[in-house]
Amino acid sequence: MEASTASTFSPMRQIQHWIGGASSGGTSSRGGAVYNPATGRQTGEVAFATSADVDAAVEAAKSAFESWRHSALTQRQNVMFSFREMVSARRRELAETLTAEHGKTIDDALGEVQRGLEVIEFACNIAHLLKGDYSEQVSTGVDTYTIRQPLGVVAGITPFNFPTMVPMWMYPIAIACGNTFVLKPSEKDPSTSQLVAEMLAESGLPEGVFNVVHGDKEAVDALITHPDVAAVSFVGSTPIARYIYETGTQHGKRVQALGGAKNHMIVLPDADIELAADAAVSAGYGSAGERCMAISAVVAVGDAGDRLIEGVQARIEKLEVGPGDRPGVEMGPLVTSDHLERVRGYVDSGEKQGALLVADGRDLVVEGHEDGYFLGPTLFDNVITDMSIYTDEIFGPVLSTVRMDHYEEAIRLINENPYGNGTAVFTNDGGAARKFQNEIQVGMVGINVPIPVPLSFYSFGGWKDSIFGSHAIYGPEGVHFYTRQKVVISRWADPLHRGVDLGFPTHG
């Protein structure tokens, strides 16, 4: 639910809602501007949903649920298989659409589509994933078994930084489990959501099972308080995640809300410094740092610091920054001009507060794209923990280096941080690595792996202020989130067990 400036419509490319199997302009006269971040030029305008538009989408989903929940598992699998083939065949189209509105490189966008595709593939196995348990003869002539059933209409509210992948963490599993879905994507880069809605329809998904409403806080609030929405999935900043969780649960909904992060990477003196420097640059500056799993703080222990800084500085000097659709570009622009100014402000603050600015990306100018939202890779050293560049989630290409004398201090630093999304340690010492994985209070841990994002057959979720709710997202946790268990205790008539018995059943 990012802040956005609403406007009245102009004669530009219009991005509409998808309700009941068709495009819909909705009832609002308000819309949000969509830009190409590499040029700074407006390329379209997205409709902002009113509460009435959200009602229409939820009603379409509610109506479709009555038949979709009773559809055969094989039918749901076949839709997912067909959708999987279509996304695979059109991945380049999705990536190019994504890059045009978000700014990340085509290669990065293709990687995003691939990670979303893996969740679709996981959902293709839904018949196996929904199997229950069965115990025969728990009592004389009595069997007990469990079944998992869908919740109903569920909603997803997703961020700008992964406009294709993060929604795919949600709706393929939700729909395959028998739910119907209403998606509220980011208004900053909404077009890929329209593309996947069309693809799902072409894949045989019945009308109303998948719906898209665009907009701002009005649409979000209408979804999280709607009496016919059973569950809400959210990925975004921690303050909004907390708001979504508290409001949704107050209205009786099941909520999974993934928040922000301040991901640390410890580098020990025995580490392969070349590998660690590669990892720090890749994880810190990929997608211009606009990743919830980006490394934003490197903790250099002992004498690792000088060697690491030298290696990182040498690598970022060679990074090619430019428009995401230009061949050879490794890092694109930030998503909006407002976000660019926000990140620049953090760099100003870090310099004023006394951190050593090793590499300054504020003066970067990309020839031919002077109005684009570019900030070059920025590197700080000698960062201390009360500086805003350390305490805040910057969400940009700014890497902070903290120096520590001892490994125990580095672990304590991470454990005291309010965020617990992802972390990593670089070392060649197996004992040190084992200590890290056992003691660190973070949900996803990398050992010589800088971005420990699990594949689709595991689940994604942090700890502490990085998640609200008891369910991680996608994978087995996703199946559990989008279904509820029912226990059935069954006995067929037996003349030996007829008669009234007012005692508590003993199952004897």
ABEGO torsion letter per residue (X at the ends): XBBBBBBBBBBBBBBBBBBGGBBBAEABABBBBBBBAAAGBBABBBBBBBAAAAAAAAAAAAAAAAAAAABBAAAAAAAAAAAAAAAAAAAAAAAAAAAAAAGBBAAAAAAAAAAAAAAAAAAAAAAAAABBBBBBGABBGBBBBBBBBBAEBBBBBBBAABAAAAAAAAAAAAAAAGBBBBBBBBAABAAAAAAAAAAAAAAGBBBGABBBBBEBAAAAAAAAABAABABBBBBEBAAAAAAAAAAAAAAGBBBBBBBBBBBBBBBBAABBAAAAAAAAAAAAABGGGBBAABBABBBBBEAAAAAAAAAAAAAAAABBBEBAABBGBABBBBABAAAAAAAAAAAAAAAAAGBBBABBAAABBBBGAAABBBBBBBBBBGBBAABAAAABBAGBBBBBBBBBABAAAAAAAAAABABAABBBBBBABAAAAAAAAAABBBABBBBGBABBBBBAABBBBBBEAABBEABBBEEAAAAAAABBBBBBBBBBBBAAABEBBABBBAGX
